[in-house]
Amino acid sequence: MVVGSSGGIAYRIVKIGGSAITCKDVPYCFKVSAAKEIAKQIVKATYHGIAPILIHGGGSFGHYEASIVDERTVPRTSHAMLTLNFLVNSLLIKSGLNTYPVPGKFFTVDVTKSIIRQGMIPLIFGDILPEGKVISGDDIAVTLARELDLGIVFVTDVEGILNQGRIMDCVDNDKAFPVMKTVNPDVTGGILEKVRKILRAEVDAVITSYRDENILRAMRGERVGTRVGKCG
């Protein structure tokens, strides 16, 4: 099975960051209004012949539990991610999207293709393995983009990558890292690692927010947020 832009259907990977759908400093806080806005834009994209492949992160659910290291870290983190996925999936289903949840521990490219063949939308989420290894939603997104030759829309709570208060149009290998040092230290780790993964995999991505229909616009190929990959 070929997943691309053939047959009148354009596939897009959408990674919904935990920062977009959960409260940064409040454990287990789900931002319902933001999630509804994201769902609305994804539904609109399907009206334009765009088929989403969805992934979501852990935010103040999974990341919070994973940060507390003791003998119960793994089961707590797994439960937190299942809880968040239930909330996200329930909202997407109510919005009219035929999503099928896939814990990261069971993710493969073939499983993703199988879900698409059945006419459903994969909803993959970050996870933790029994031995404690964290499966990142960003890693899943990059793997799918590389294997299926697709672009990624990374949805965050900011409009793009900021440099001295201005949104950068594009980041590539030549200028990414010196400029990224100017970003607020609170977010540099997450954004910088995201950029590194995208560039190492040699895939194209957009980092943007869910506001102003930016997700829909990015899925349609319009210029929003910050592009990561080939500039020019």
One Martini backbone bead per residue (centre of mass of N, CA, C, O) as a GRO file, in nm:
protein
  232
    1MET     BB    1   0.095   0.037   0.023
    2VAL     BB    2   0.034   0.373  -0.062
    3VAL     BB    3   0.138   0.672   0.106
    4GLY     BB    4   0.010   0.990  -0.010
    5SER     BB    5  -0.110   1.186  -0.305
    6SER     BB    6  -0.292   0.976  -0.413
    7GLY     BB    7  -0.620   0.953  -0.522
    8GLY     BB    8  -0.693   1.252  -0.393
    9ILE     BB    9  -0.507   1.195  -0.136
   10ALA     BB   10  -0.373   1.374   0.143
   11TYR     BB   11  -0.123   1.312   0.361
   12ARG     BB   12  -0.095   1.392   0.723
   13ILE     BB   13   0.109   1.467   0.985
   14VAL     BB   14  -0.011   1.504   1.330
   15LYS     BB   15   0.144   1.659   1.608
   16ILE     BB   16   0.016   1.671   1.931
   17GLY     BB   17   0.104   1.855   2.173
   18GLY     BB   18   0.093   1.872   2.511
   19SER     BB   19   0.097   2.192   2.523
   20ALA     BB   20  -0.185   2.221   2.366
   21ILE     BB   21  -0.374   2.008   2.571
   22THR     BB   22  -0.213   2.104   2.829
   23CYS     BB   23  -0.117   2.205   3.137
   24LYS     BB   24   0.192   2.284   3.227
   25ASP     BB   25   0.149   2.322   3.576
   26VAL     BB   26  -0.097   2.097   3.563
   27PRO     BB   27  -0.184   1.810   3.653
   28TYR     BB   28  -0.426   1.668   3.467
   29CYS     BB   29  -0.476   1.903   3.240
   30PHE     BB   30  -0.738   1.958   3.012
   31LYS     BB   31  -0.773   2.137   2.702
   32VAL     BB   32  -1.068   2.149   2.563
   33SER     BB   33  -1.076   2.397   2.373
   34ALA     BB   34  -0.820   2.324   2.216
   35ALA     BB   35  -0.907   2.040   2.122
   36LYS     BB   36  -1.156   2.137   1.964
   37GLU     BB   37  -1.002   2.315   1.763
   38ILE     BB   38  -0.831   2.092   1.643
   39ALA     BB   39  -1.061   1.911   1.548
   40LYS     BB   40  -1.197   2.115   1.358
   41GLN     BB   41  -0.954   2.139   1.160
   42ILE     BB   42  -0.935   1.840   1.082
   43VAL     BB   43  -1.214   1.817   0.964
   44LYS     BB   44  -1.173   2.032   0.745
   45ALA     BB   45  -0.943   1.883   0.598
   46THR     BB   46  -1.121   1.644   0.499
   47TYR     BB   47  -1.288   1.829   0.302
   48HIS     BB   48  -0.997   1.864   0.129
   49GLY     BB   49  -0.864   1.566   0.105
   50ILE     BB   50  -0.738   1.520   0.398
   51ALA     BB   51  -0.537   1.273   0.563
   52PRO     BB   52  -0.488   1.190   0.885
   53ILE     BB   53  -0.204   1.141   1.108
   54LEU     BB   54  -0.211   1.080   1.451
   55ILE     BB   55  -0.040   1.246   1.729
   56HIS     BB   56   0.034   1.232   2.087
   57GLY     BB   57   0.126   1.356   2.377
   58GLY     BB   58   0.167   1.403   2.742
   59GLY     BB   59   0.235   1.628   2.913
   60SER     BB   60   0.069   1.656   3.231
   61PHE     BB   61   0.070   1.346   3.234
   62GLY     BB   62   0.321   1.172   3.141
   63HIS     BB   63   0.555   1.368   3.219
   64TYR     BB   64   0.492   1.386   3.515
   65GLU     BB   65   0.526   1.083   3.590
   66ALA     BB   66   0.816   1.044   3.460
   67SER     BB   67   0.952   1.252   3.674
   68ILE     BB   68   0.876   1.024   3.887
   69VAL     BB   69   1.119   0.831   4.044
   70ASP     BB   70   1.011   0.494   4.085
   71GLU     BB   71   0.850   0.183   4.117
   72ARG     BB   72   0.577   0.345   3.967
   73THR     BB   73   0.634   0.491   3.697
   74VAL     BB   74   0.531   0.305   3.473
   75PRO     BB   75   0.227   0.262   3.549
   76ARG     BB   76   0.159   0.565   3.575
   77THR     BB   77   0.236   0.654   3.288
   78SER     BB   78   0.054   0.462   3.134
   79HIS     BB   79  -0.211   0.563   3.261
   80ALA     BB   80  -0.186   0.859   3.176
   81MET     BB   81  -0.189   0.806   2.867
   82LEU     BB   82  -0.463   0.663   2.858
   83THR     BB   83  -0.624   0.897   2.970
   84LEU     BB   84  -0.557   1.106   2.751
   85ASN     BB   85  -0.649   0.937   2.509
   86PHE     BB   86  -0.944   0.920   2.590
   87LEU     BB   87  -0.999   1.222   2.567
   88VAL     BB   88  -0.910   1.265   2.275
   89ASN     BB   89  -1.076   1.041   2.135
   90SER     BB   90  -1.356   1.129   2.227
   91LEU     BB   91  -1.349   1.407   2.087
   92LEU     BB   92  -1.296   1.308   1.795
   93ILE     BB   93  -1.543   1.129   1.768
   94LYS     BB   94  -1.753   1.361   1.825
   95SER     BB   95  -1.641   1.518   1.558
   96GLY     BB   96  -1.629   1.262   1.329
   97LEU     BB   97  -1.377   1.089   1.381
   98ASN     BB   98  -1.210   0.776   1.283
   99THR     BB   99  -1.050   0.679   1.542
  100TYR     BB  100  -0.743   0.479   1.626
  101PRO     BB  101  -0.585   0.361   1.891
  102VAL     BB  102  -0.213   0.371   1.959
  103PRO     BB  103   0.017   0.258   2.135
  104GLY     BB  104   0.353   0.298   2.117
  105LYS     BB  105   0.426  -0.010   2.179
  106PHE     BB  106   0.243  -0.086   1.895
  107PHE     BB  107   0.406   0.060   1.691
  108THR     BB  108   0.382   0.065   1.329
  109VAL     BB  109   0.372   0.106   1.000
  110ASP     BB  110   0.182  -0.133   0.938
  111VAL     BB  111  -0.040  -0.059   1.136
  112THR     BB  112  -0.103   0.212   1.011
  113LYS     BB  113  -0.185   0.105   0.730
  114SER     BB  114  -0.416  -0.078   0.827
  115ILE     BB  115  -0.599   0.146   0.933
  116ILE     BB  116  -0.626   0.296   0.664
  117ARG     BB  117  -0.749   0.060   0.500
  118GLN     BB  118  -1.014   0.073   0.704
  119GLY     BB  119  -1.088   0.394   0.720
  120MET     BB  120  -0.897   0.507   0.940
  121ILE     BB  121  -0.752   0.696   1.212
  122PRO     BB  122  -0.464   0.734   1.343
  123LEU     BB  123  -0.393   0.725   1.716
  124ILE     BB  124  -0.099   0.805   1.839
  125PHE     BB  125   0.103   0.745   2.143
  126GLY     BB  126   0.283   0.799   2.385
  127ASP     BB  127   0.517   0.593   2.586
  128ILE     BB  128   0.587   0.298   2.798
  129LEU     BB  129   0.795   0.060   2.888
  130PRO     BB  130   0.852  -0.181   3.119
  131GLU     BB  131   1.169  -0.082   3.141
  132GLY     BB  132   1.125   0.260   3.095
  133LYS     BB  133   1.105   0.334   2.807
  134VAL     BB  134   1.052   0.608   2.611
  135ILE     BB  135   0.795   0.692   2.375
  136SER     BB  136   0.805   0.920   2.132
  137GLY     BB  137   0.604   1.113   1.935
  138ASP     BB  138   0.829   1.236   1.762
  139ASP     BB  139   0.954   0.969   1.667
  140ILE     BB  140   0.703   0.866   1.525
  141ALA     BB  141   0.669   1.097   1.324
  142VAL     BB  142   0.948   1.068   1.185
  143THR     BB  143   0.920   0.778   1.095
  144LEU     BB  144   0.673   0.818   0.913
  145ALA     BB  145   0.790   1.037   0.729
  146ARG     BB  146   1.023   0.864   0.620
  147GLU     BB  147   0.860   0.601   0.524
  148LEU     BB  148   0.612   0.785   0.368
  149ASP     BB  149   0.680   1.065   0.260
  150LEU     BB  150   0.605   1.297   0.484
  151GLY     BB  151   0.467   1.551   0.646
  152ILE     BB  152   0.480   1.772   0.939
  153VAL     BB  153   0.258   1.877   1.205
  154PHE     BB  154   0.344   2.077   1.475
  155VAL     BB  155   0.161   2.115   1.772
  156THR     BB  156   0.147   2.402   1.973
  157ASP     BB  157   0.157   2.699   2.198
  158VAL     BB  158   0.310   2.821   1.952
  159GLU     BB  159   0.375   2.981   1.639
  160GLY     BB  160   0.687   2.907   1.679
  161ILE     BB  161   1.007   2.989   1.631
  162LEU     BB  162   1.191   3.196   1.841
  163ASN     BB  163   1.370   3.516   1.768
  164GLN     BB  164   1.357   3.776   1.947
  165GLY     BB  165   1.022   3.757   1.912
  166ARG     BB  166   1.048   3.611   1.633
  167ILE     BB  167   0.935   3.436   1.370
  168MET     BB  168   1.059   3.180   1.207
  169ASP     BB  169   1.045   3.062   0.888
  170CYS     BB  170   1.332   2.893   0.888
  171VAL     BB  171   1.503   2.572   0.948
  172ASP     BB  172   1.839   2.457   0.921
  173ASN     BB  173   2.153   2.331   0.933
  174ASP     BB  174   2.304   2.618   0.912
  175LYS     BB  175   2.110   2.790   1.154
  176ALA     BB  176   1.977   2.655   1.400
  177PHE     BB  177   2.171   2.642   1.658
  178PRO     BB  178   2.260   2.935   1.709
  179VAL     BB  179   1.966   3.048   1.733
  180MET     BB  180   1.845   2.857   1.958
  181LYS     BB  181   2.003   2.997   2.198
  182THR     BB  182   1.782   3.241   2.219
  183VAL     BB  183   1.594   3.071   2.353
  184ASN     BB  184   1.414   2.992   2.597
  185PRO     BB  185   1.521   2.763   2.831
  186ASP     BB  186   1.241   2.622   2.888
  187VAL     BB  187   1.223   2.530   2.557
  188THR     BB  188   1.485   2.432   2.419
  189GLY     BB  189   1.494   2.128   2.462
  190GLY     BB  190   1.237   2.049   2.303
  191ILE     BB  191   1.279   2.205   2.034
  192LEU     BB  192   1.570   2.122   1.967
  193GLU     BB  193   1.517   1.816   1.953
  194LYS     BB  194   1.308   1.832   1.731
  195VAL     BB  195   1.493   1.954   1.516
  196ARG     BB  196   1.705   1.731   1.512
  197LYS     BB  197   1.521   1.500   1.421
  198ILE     BB  198   1.432   1.623   1.154
  199LEU     BB  199   1.718   1.665   1.027
  200ARG     BB  200   1.824   1.372   1.048
  201ALA     BB  201   1.574   1.256   0.868
  202GLU     BB  202   1.504   1.442   0.626
  203VAL     BB  203   1.246   1.614   0.688
  204ASP     BB  204   0.935   1.780   0.677
  205ALA     BB  205   0.829   2.072   0.874
  206VAL     BB  206   0.585   2.218   1.106
  207ILE     BB  207   0.572   2.485   1.346
  208THR     BB  208   0.272   2.537   1.540
  209SER     BB  209  -0.040   2.641   1.607
  210TYR     BB  210  -0.403   2.633   1.671
  211ARG     BB  211  -0.432   2.907   1.575
  212ASP     BB  212  -0.581   3.055   1.307
  213GLU     BB  213  -0.589   2.785   1.143
  214ASN     BB  214  -0.293   2.656   1.122
  215ILE     BB  215  -0.341   2.359   1.072
  216LEU     BB  216  -0.503   2.375   0.815
  217ARG     BB  217  -0.296   2.543   0.657
  218ALA     BB  218  -0.063   2.339   0.678
  219MET     BB  219  -0.216   2.097   0.546
  220ARG     BB  220  -0.248   2.284   0.272
  221GLY     BB  221   0.051   2.437   0.242
  222GLU     BB  222   0.075   2.680   0.402
  223ARG     BB  223   0.227   2.962   0.545
  224VAL     BB  224   0.336   2.868   0.867
  225GLY     BB  225   0.530   2.933   1.094
  226THR     BB  226   0.791   2.685   1.112
  227ARG     BB  227   1.022   2.562   0.910
  228VAL     BB  228   1.168   2.227   0.880
  229GLY     BB  229   1.450   2.201   0.661
  230LYS     BB  230   1.393   2.310   0.365
  231CYS     BB  231   1.522   2.602   0.234
  232GLY     BB  232   1.403   2.804  -0.047
   0.00000   0.00000   0.00000
